[in-house]
Amino acid sequence: MTTCKEALGLILDSVSPLPAQSVSLSEALGLVVAERVVSSETIPPFSNSAMDGYALRADDCAGAAPDGEVVLEVLADLPAGSVALHAVTAGTAIRIMTGAPLPAGADSVVPVEATTSDGPRVRISAPVKRGANVRLAGEDLRAGDEVLAKGAVLSPAALGVLASIGLPEVPVHPRVRIAILTTGDELVSAGETPGPGQIRDSNLHTMCGQAAAFGAVPLPFPRIPDTREAVTSALLRALETTDVIVTNGGISVGDYDFIKVVLAELGAREVFWKVSQKPGGPLGFWFLEGKPVFGIPGNTVAAMVCMEEYVRPAVRKMMGHTRLLRPERLGVFEGTFRKSAQDGKVHLVRVRAHTEEGKLVVAPSGPQGSGILTSMLRANALALVPADAVALLAGDPVSVHLVEEPEDH
């Protein structure tokens, strides 16, 4: 059986970043830049005032003092978006608003609160340093400067800089479109009252939520009945409209499990099926007409764990990220955990992790059954019990994936 490490390696070796597309800045937050971006403009394009006040020559205020005010003639008012029609000369000033271009002849701006208006004149009671309160042309960027390196992740500040240099679109690796296909005759919608033997379809919502949290676009499909024809139809429709297909349930070898059979009939290439882990052992990975297909087991916790541990890194790589995996740290186990048998599988235990006296301490977040979703609700990490271990006891060291922290490798 494929190990966890082998399965992840096979997945990541098989996927590549999606081809670059230009998207609008309003859609680009969090995406990865596909090409180096260089500024073609100087920012600011002109020297301008950093605050409301008076543009003047610093030399005219050199001797200003509370008991010896300097009085300057005010030539005009200059709001932002306008250009001065007059140059500042000795003994004059122009009243200026924040962002307005610095008038010719002026080299400084004195804040309005440091002045006293006197009709067509202004009184200044303190000297001003040359260049004070002036934003110089090009102090942010100059034409030819690199704005973003290839592979940079677009932050809010990056979007603002791109807008400032006149780029309403940016070349990126686009968001991955993920088809979420839940299967099972026993499932009903969240707002329905289950009949005998039925349960509400919580997986559709957890998995779509996870896909959105990955930065991808979840595309939920109508629930698929347990028939070969329905499974075939859904897979073919997903193939036409998405980049990645994730099926949930119907992946084992029971009489009503058709995912694996139909994928084989459609000519999918199997990369692996079954992983030596718990929960989530019946995990499969295929390529169907060049697109990745994840077959994820139906138990609620198993589905979330497989999405986190395998689908998320693959999707991040397809979106151009280079940091693919959550932080893995060594923690100290608090409490006890025991496998039901020596099964040779890695067990992913849902835990709460916190730092105590400089150490990472982890404890189970609840019962560990693969259908107990509240244990995922309370967890912020997954502890990896090795395949050759039978139990974890208080004080034992254990590797931990911090699933609420950003990827660091």
Number of C-alpha atoms within 10 A of each C-alpha: 13 16 17 18 10 14 22 18 13 15 19 19 11 14 16 14 17 18 13 17 15 15 16 15 18 9 12 24 16 15 25 26 26 25 16 13 19 17 20 16 16 18 20 18 16 16 19 24 27 20 18 21 22 29 31 31 24 19 15 19 23 14 14 17 13 9 8 12 18 20 21 21 18 21 18 16 13 23 16 14 10 13 13 18 11 13 16 22 15 15 15 22 30 26 20 30 25 17 21 21 26 29 23 15 16 22 20 25 30 29 21 17 9 12 18 14 13 12 8 10 16 21 18 26 18 19 17 22 16 17 15 16 21 22 21 18 16 15 13 13 21 18 13 12 14 13 18 19 14 15 17 21 19 20 14 12 10 17 20 13 18 20 14 16 19 11 16 14 17 24 20 26 25 25 25 23 20 25 26 26 25 25 27 20 14 15 21 17 13 13 8 11 11 14 11 7 8 13 17 16 20 15 22 23 13 17 24 19 14 18 24 17 12 20 19 22 19 22 18 17 16 12 21 24 17 19 17 15 12 14 23 18 13 17 23 12 12 21 19 8 13 17 20 24 24 21 24 27 24 27 24 22 12 8 9 15 19 23 26 19 17 17 20 14 10 13 12 20 16 15 15 16 19 20 22 22 24 21 26 25 23 22 26 23 23 24 19 20 12 14 15 25 27 24 27 30 24 23 18 24 24 26 25 23 22 21 22 18 17 20 25 21 23 25 28 25 20 23 27 26 20 16 13 18 21 21 16 19 13 15 22 23 24 19 13 13 17 13 14 8 10 12 15 14 23 21 24 21 26 27 26 21 24 14 11 10 6 7 11 17 21 30 22 22 20 18 13 20 15 19 16 15 20 13 21 23 11 14 21 19 27 25 26 18 24 17 16 11 16 17 15 19 13 13 14 13 17 18 17 27 23 21 18 11 13 12 17 11 10
